[in-house]
């Protein structure tokens, strides 16, 4: 929380967040067009916003796209504002939904979380059938080789897979890309990066068909990843089966 307050204390960094709110997924060059400063200075400000988890980045070819991550703002409000003025929290929730809905042809949803673990352990938690069954309520089953099928299988003994897809990229323990429900469905990328002594996990969910799908994943991914984080850090889970993937 200290990093969030530090990041928000500077008017330039607040302006950067405003720019991303107006149009999410901008490159450094695009952001610099709205700032009277050098690329080096803008990069330093963006690094602080990223360290505070207020900005998430995704690489597309040679470009690095920046996305507003409203989750820390929501957490700040829950702790410091919600108990005093609930209407403000509802307003910020509406802002978050609007920001996510403006991604157009860029990733439809980006979520970043920081986990006290190792890249290897996070990779295992994403690909091990038994571990996913514990915190997700479904077992993710595959050999995780490029071109292989993966399945999101119920744990009730029925053997039913609510989602199937293809492994597009598999680079343990750093990056996993899968399609959901075939090549014409949506696509999810897990980027696992060391961040000081912990791990930064970025989930990018793109090519969602409808606004309702966007709303569903915006609600579902934080629950799933909170369960994953809690399991890796404490050995426990917050809840059973927080979200069933049916996109």
SEMI-653069 format. One record per residue (C-alpha): residue in three letters; x, z, y; chain. Coordinates in Angstrom, 2 decimals. Example, Ala and Ser with C-alpha at 12.3 -4.5 7.8 and 13.67 -1.06 7.14 Angstrom:
BEGIN
<r 'ALA' <12.30 7.80 -4.50> 'A'>;
<r 'SER' <13.67 7.14 -1.06> 'A'>;
This chain:
BEGIN
<r 'UNK' <0.00 0.00 0.00> 'A'>;
<r 'UNK' <2.93 0.66 2.37> 'A'>;
<r 'UNK' <4.02 -2.98 2.03> 'A'>;
<r 'UNK' <0.53 -4.15 2.93> 'A'>;
<r 'UNK' <0.46 -2.04 6.10> 'A'>;
<r 'UNK' <3.95 -3.25 7.04> 'A'>;
<r 'UNK' <2.99 -6.88 6.50> 'A'>;
<r 'UNK' <-0.18 -6.55 8.57> 'A'>;
<r 'UNK' <1.59 -4.77 11.43> 'A'>;
<r 'UNK' <3.11 -8.02 12.73> 'A'>;
<r 'UNK' <0.89 -10.43 14.71> 'A'>;
<r 'UNK' <2.75 -13.48 13.39> 'A'>;
<r 'UNK' <2.07 -12.49 9.80> 'A'>;
<r 'UNK' <-1.56 -11.85 10.62> 'A'>;
<r 'UNK' <-1.70 -15.32 12.16> 'A'>;
<r 'UNK' <-0.25 -16.79 8.97> 'A'>;
<r 'UNK' <-3.04 -15.14 6.99> 'A'>;
<r 'UNK' <-5.55 -16.58 9.47> 'A'>;
<r 'UNK' <-4.10 -20.04 8.93> 'A'>;
<r 'UNK' <-4.44 -19.67 5.17> 'A'>;
<r 'UNK' <-7.96 -18.37 5.56> 'A'>;
<r 'UNK' <-8.84 -21.48 7.56> 'A'>;
<r 'UNK' <-7.23 -23.78 4.97> 'A'>;
<r 'UNK' <-5.83 -22.35 1.77> 'A'>;
<r 'UNK' <-2.97 -23.91 -0.19> 'A'>;
<r 'UNK' <-0.69 -25.00 2.67> 'A'>;
<r 'UNK' <2.99 -25.90 2.45> 'A'>;
<r 'UNK' <5.66 -24.29 4.63> 'A'>;
<r 'UNK' <5.78 -27.40 6.81> 'A'>;
<r 'UNK' <2.03 -27.30 7.34> 'A'>;
<r 'UNK' <2.11 -23.62 8.27> 'A'>;
<r 'UNK' <4.98 -24.18 10.71> 'A'>;
<r 'UNK' <2.81 -26.69 12.57> 'A'>;
<r 'UNK' <0.61 -23.77 13.59> 'A'>;
<r 'UNK' <3.51 -21.53 14.58> 'A'>;
<r 'UNK' <6.01 -21.74 17.42> 'A'>;
<r 'UNK' <8.97 -20.78 15.25> 'A'>;
<r 'UNK' <11.61 -22.18 12.94> 'A'>;
<r 'UNK' <11.12 -22.76 9.22> 'A'>;
<r 'UNK' <13.64 -19.98 8.54> 'A'>;
<r 'UNK' <11.65 -17.42 10.53> 'A'>;
<r 'UNK' <8.37 -18.52 8.94> 'A'>;
<r 'UNK' <9.96 -18.25 5.49> 'A'>;
<r 'UNK' <11.00 -14.65 6.21> 'A'>;
<r 'UNK' <7.47 -13.73 7.30> 'A'>;
<r 'UNK' <5.97 -15.41 4.23> 'A'>;
<r 'UNK' <8.40 -13.53 1.98> 'A'>;
<r 'UNK' <7.10 -10.22 3.35> 'A'>;
<r 'UNK' <3.51 -11.32 2.86> 'A'>;
<r 'UNK' <4.32 -12.36 -0.70> 'A'>;
<r 'UNK' <6.07 -9.04 -1.40> 'A'>;
<r 'UNK' <2.90 -7.28 -0.22> 'A'>;
<r 'UNK' <0.86 -9.50 -2.60> 'A'>;
<r 'UNK' <-1.12 -10.88 0.36> 'A'>;
<r 'UNK' <0.14 -14.40 -0.30> 'A'>;
<r 'UNK' <0.54 -16.14 -3.66> 'A'>;
<r 'UNK' <2.56 -19.30 -4.19> 'A'>;
<r 'UNK' <2.22 -22.15 -6.66> 'A'>;
<r 'UNK' <4.65 -25.03 -7.09> 'A'>;
<r 'UNK' <3.25 -28.55 -7.25> 'A'>;
<r 'UNK' <6.12 -30.95 -7.83> 'A'>;
<r 'UNK' <8.54 -30.46 -4.96> 'A'>;
<r 'UNK' <5.98 -28.64 -2.83> 'A'>;
<r 'UNK' <5.37 -24.91 -2.68> 'A'>;
<r 'UNK' <1.76 -24.14 -1.82> 'A'>;
<r 'UNK' <0.74 -20.84 -0.23> 'A'>;
<r 'UNK' <-2.58 -19.12 -0.94> 'A'>;
<r 'UNK' <-4.27 -16.16 0.64> 'A'>;
<r 'UNK' <-4.66 -13.34 -1.90> 'A'>;
<r 'UNK' <-7.44 -11.04 -0.63> 'A'>;
<r 'UNK' <-7.15 -8.43 -3.39> 'A'>;
<r 'UNK' <-4.82 -6.01 -1.49> 'A'>;
<r 'UNK' <-7.15 -6.20 1.51> 'A'>;
<r 'UNK' <-10.04 -5.31 -0.74> 'A'>;
<r 'UNK' <-8.10 -2.38 -2.18> 'A'>;
<r 'UNK' <-7.15 -1.22 1.32> 'A'>;
<r 'UNK' <-10.78 -1.33 2.36> 'A'>;
<r 'UNK' <-11.94 0.56 -0.69> 'A'>;
<r 'UNK' <-9.51 3.34 0.08> 'A'>;
<r 'UNK' <-9.64 3.49 3.88> 'A'>;
<r 'UNK' <-12.79 1.72 5.09> 'A'>;
<r 'UNK' <-15.50 1.55 2.45> 'A'>;
<r 'UNK' <-16.38 5.23 2.59> 'A'>;
<r 'UNK' <-16.79 5.01 6.38> 'A'>;
<r 'UNK' <-18.35 1.60 6.92> 'A'>;
<r 'UNK' <-19.66 -0.25 3.88> 'A'>;
<r 'UNK' <-20.94 -3.33 5.81> 'A'>;
<r 'UNK' <-17.36 -4.25 6.66> 'A'>;
<r 'UNK' <-16.48 -4.36 2.97> 'A'>;
<r 'UNK' <-19.38 -6.69 2.28> 'A'>;
<r 'UNK' <-18.20 -8.94 5.11> 'A'>;
<r 'UNK' <-14.68 -9.17 3.72> 'A'>;
<r 'UNK' <-16.03 -9.96 0.28> 'A'>;
<r 'UNK' <-17.88 -12.88 1.85> 'A'>;
<r 'UNK' <-14.64 -14.00 3.53> 'A'>;
<r 'UNK' <-12.85 -13.92 0.17> 'A'>;
<r 'UNK' <-15.53 -16.04 -1.47> 'A'>;
<r 'UNK' <-15.38 -18.53 1.37> 'A'>;
<r 'UNK' <-11.57 -18.72 1.14> 'A'>;
<r 'UNK' <-11.70 -19.35 -2.61> 'A'>;
<r 'UNK' <-14.39 -22.00 -2.21> 'A'>;
<r 'UNK' <-12.27 -24.08 0.22> 'A'>;
<r 'UNK' <-9.52 -24.89 -2.27> 'A'>;
<r 'UNK' <-11.14 -28.29 -3.01> 'A'>;
<r 'UNK' <-8.78 -30.38 -5.16> 'A'>;
<r 'UNK' <-6.10 -27.68 -5.25> 'A'>;
<r 'UNK' <-6.10 -24.74 -7.68> 'A'>;
<r 'UNK' <-9.60 -23.27 -7.74> 'A'>;
<r 'UNK' <-8.42 -19.71 -8.26> 'A'>;
<r 'UNK' <-5.06 -17.98 -7.94> 'A'>;
<r 'UNK' <-4.54 -14.32 -8.82> 'A'>;
<r 'UNK' <-1.29 -12.34 -8.66> 'A'>;
<r 'UNK' <-0.62 -8.97 -10.22> 'A'>;
<r 'UNK' <2.53 -6.87 -10.58> 'A'>;
<r 'UNK' <3.20 -5.12 -13.90> 'A'>;
<r 'UNK' <5.77 -2.49 -14.79> 'A'>;
<r 'UNK' <7.04 -4.30 -17.86> 'A'>;
<r 'UNK' <9.33 -7.13 -18.94> 'A'>;
<r 'UNK' <8.64 -10.89 -19.03> 'A'>;
<r 'UNK' <8.93 -10.81 -22.81> 'A'>;
<r 'UNK' <6.34 -8.07 -23.14> 'A'>;
<r 'UNK' <3.93 -9.79 -20.75> 'A'>;
<r 'UNK' <4.32 -13.04 -22.68> 'A'>;
<r 'UNK' <3.54 -11.19 -25.90> 'A'>;
<r 'UNK' <0.44 -9.64 -24.32> 'A'>;
<r 'UNK' <-0.84 -13.11 -23.40> 'A'>;
<r 'UNK' <-0.13 -14.78 -26.74> 'A'>;
<r 'UNK' <-0.43 -12.11 -29.44> 'A'>;
<r 'UNK' <-3.84 -12.22 -31.11> 'A'>;
<r 'UNK' <-3.98 -8.47 -31.79> 'A'>;
<r 'UNK' <-2.98 -7.50 -28.24> 'A'>;
<r 'UNK' <-5.43 -9.89 -26.60> 'A'>;
<r 'UNK' <-8.17 -8.54 -28.86> 'A'>;
<r 'UNK' <-7.46 -5.03 -27.53> 'A'>;
<r 'UNK' <-7.65 -5.67 -23.80> 'A'>;
<r 'UNK' <-9.77 -8.86 -23.70> 'A'>;
<r 'UNK' <-12.22 -8.28 -26.52> 'A'>;
<r 'UNK' <-11.34 -11.76 -27.85> 'A'>;
<r 'UNK' <-8.23 -12.79 -29.78> 'A'>;
<r 'UNK' <-6.21 -15.69 -28.38> 'A'>;
<r 'UNK' <-5.06 -17.53 -31.51> 'A'>;
<r 'UNK' <-2.43 -20.30 -31.64> 'A'>;
<r 'UNK' <1.15 -21.02 -32.61> 'A'>;
<r 'UNK' <1.64 -21.70 -28.87> 'A'>;
<r 'UNK' <3.56 -24.93 -29.39> 'A'>;
<r 'UNK' <3.00 -27.82 -26.97> 'A'>;
<r 'UNK' <0.13 -29.96 -28.22> 'A'>;
<r 'UNK' <-1.29 -27.25 -30.48> 'A'>;
<r 'UNK' <-4.85 -25.99 -30.30> 'A'>;
<r 'UNK' <-5.57 -22.48 -29.10> 'A'>;
<r 'UNK' <-8.80 -20.53 -29.66> 'A'>;
<r 'UNK' <-10.49 -17.59 -27.93> 'A'>;
<r 'UNK' <-12.01 -15.93 -31.00> 'A'>;
<r 'UNK' <-14.60 -13.15 -31.11> 'A'>;
<r 'UNK' <-13.49 -9.86 -32.67> 'A'>;
<r 'UNK' <-16.83 -9.16 -34.37> 'A'>;
<r 'UNK' <-15.67 -10.77 -37.61> 'A'>;
<r 'UNK' <-17.74 -13.91 -37.10> 'A'>;
<r 'UNK' <-14.69 -16.10 -36.54> 'A'>;
<r 'UNK' <-16.51 -17.87 -33.71> 'A'>;
<r 'UNK' <-14.29 -19.31 -30.97> 'A'>;
<r 'UNK' <-16.07 -19.21 -27.61> 'A'>;
<r 'UNK' <-13.33 -21.34 -26.05> 'A'>;
<r 'UNK' <-10.89 -23.83 -27.50> 'A'>;
<r 'UNK' <-8.21 -25.83 -25.76> 'A'>;
<r 'UNK' <-4.75 -27.35 -25.94> 'A'>;
<r 'UNK' <-1.34 -25.88 -25.16> 'A'>;
<r 'UNK' <0.06 -28.12 -22.41> 'A'>;
<r 'UNK' <3.27 -26.24 -21.64> 'A'>;
<r 'UNK' <4.91 -23.31 -23.41> 'A'>;
<r 'UNK' <8.17 -21.90 -22.04> 'A'>;
<r 'UNK' <8.51 -18.29 -23.23> 'A'>;
<r 'UNK' <8.70 -15.89 -21.58> 'A'>;
<r 'UNK' <8.14 -17.58 -18.21> 'A'>;
<r 'UNK' <5.30 -20.15 -18.23> 'A'>;
<r 'UNK' <2.22 -21.01 -20.30> 'A'>;
<r 'UNK' <-0.25 -23.78 -19.46> 'A'>;
<r 'UNK' <-3.45 -24.37 -21.44> 'A'>;
<r 'UNK' <-6.57 -26.46 -21.15> 'A'>;
<r 'UNK' <-9.97 -24.93 -21.89> 'A'>;
<r 'UNK' <-12.62 -26.78 -23.89> 'A'>;
<r 'UNK' <-10.50 -29.92 -24.25> 'A'>;
<r 'UNK' <-8.52 -32.10 -21.89> 'A'>;
<r 'UNK' <-11.54 -32.69 -19.62> 'A'>;
<r 'UNK' <-12.08 -28.97 -19.07> 'A'>;
<r 'UNK' <-10.40 -26.53 -16.75> 'A'>;
<r 'UNK' <-6.76 -25.60 -16.89> 'A'>;
<r 'UNK' <-5.02 -22.22 -16.71> 'A'>;
<r 'UNK' <-1.37 -21.59 -15.88> 'A'>;
<r 'UNK' <0.39 -18.26 -16.41> 'A'>;
<r 'UNK' <3.65 -17.89 -14.46> 'A'>;
<r 'UNK' <5.71 -14.82 -15.40> 'A'>;
<r 'UNK' <8.54 -13.94 -13.01> 'A'>;
<r 'UNK' <10.90 -10.96 -12.74> 'A'>;
<r 'UNK' <10.29 -9.14 -9.45> 'A'>;
<r 'UNK' <12.94 -6.47 -8.84> 'A'>;
<r 'UNK' <12.44 -4.04 -11.74> 'A'>;
<r 'UNK' <8.91 -5.20 -12.58> 'A'>;
<r 'UNK' <7.12 -8.47 -13.37> 'A'>;
<r 'UNK' <4.94 -10.69 -11.19> 'A'>;
<r 'UNK' <2.21 -12.49 -13.15> 'A'>;
<r 'UNK' <0.45 -15.38 -11.40> 'A'>;
<r 'UNK' <-2.67 -16.88 -12.96> 'A'>;
<r 'UNK' <-3.80 -20.27 -11.63> 'A'>;
<r 'UNK' <-7.21 -21.48 -12.82> 'A'>;
<r 'UNK' <-8.03 -25.02 -11.71> 'A'>;
<r 'UNK' <-10.47 -27.88 -12.25> 'A'>;
<r 'UNK' <-13.51 -25.62 -12.41> 'A'>;
<r 'UNK' <-16.71 -27.64 -12.51> 'A'>;
<r 'UNK' <-19.10 -25.66 -10.28> 'A'>;
<r 'UNK' <-19.23 -23.00 -7.59> 'A'>;
<r 'UNK' <-20.73 -20.65 -10.17> 'A'>;
<r 'UNK' <-17.68 -21.19 -12.38> 'A'>;
<r 'UNK' <-15.46 -20.27 -9.42> 'A'>;
<r 'UNK' <-17.48 -17.13 -8.82> 'A'>;
<r 'UNK' <-17.31 -16.20 -12.52> 'A'>;
<r 'UNK' <-13.53 -16.50 -12.79> 'A'>;
<r 'UNK' <-13.04 -14.71 -9.46> 'A'>;
<r 'UNK' <-14.88 -11.78 -10.99> 'A'>;
<r 'UNK' <-13.42 -12.09 -14.47> 'A'>;
<r 'UNK' <-9.68 -12.52 -14.01> 'A'>;
<r 'UNK' <-9.12 -9.28 -12.03> 'A'>;
<r 'UNK' <-10.90 -7.32 -14.79> 'A'>;
<r 'UNK' <-8.92 -8.92 -17.60> 'A'>;
<r 'UNK' <-5.58 -8.57 -15.84> 'A'>;
<r 'UNK' <-6.28 -4.98 -14.82> 'A'>;
<r 'UNK' <-6.86 -4.22 -18.51> 'A'>;
<r 'UNK' <-3.64 -6.05 -19.47> 'A'>;
<r 'UNK' <-1.65 -4.18 -16.81> 'A'>;
<r 'UNK' <-3.04 -0.81 -17.87> 'A'>;
<r 'UNK' <-2.34 -1.53 -21.55> 'A'>;
<r 'UNK' <1.29 -2.47 -20.91> 'A'>;
<r 'UNK' <1.93 0.42 -18.53> 'A'>;
<r 'UNK' <0.03 3.22 -20.28> 'A'>;
<r 'UNK' <-0.86 2.01 -23.78> 'A'>;
<r 'UNK' <-4.55 2.37 -22.94> 'A'>;
<r 'UNK' <-7.28 0.03 -21.68> 'A'>;
<r 'UNK' <-9.78 0.48 -18.87> 'A'>;
<r 'UNK' <-12.73 -1.04 -20.70> 'A'>;
<r 'UNK' <-13.57 -3.10 -23.77> 'A'>;
<r 'UNK' <-14.16 -6.86 -23.44> 'A'>;
<r 'UNK' <-14.20 -7.03 -19.60> 'A'>;
<r 'UNK' <-14.80 -10.79 -19.56> 'A'>;
<r 'UNK' <-15.68 -13.48 -22.07> 'A'>;
<r 'UNK' <-14.21 -16.87 -21.19> 'A'>;
<r 'UNK' <-16.92 -19.49 -21.46> 'A'>;
<r 'UNK' <-15.87 -21.95 -18.77> 'A'>;
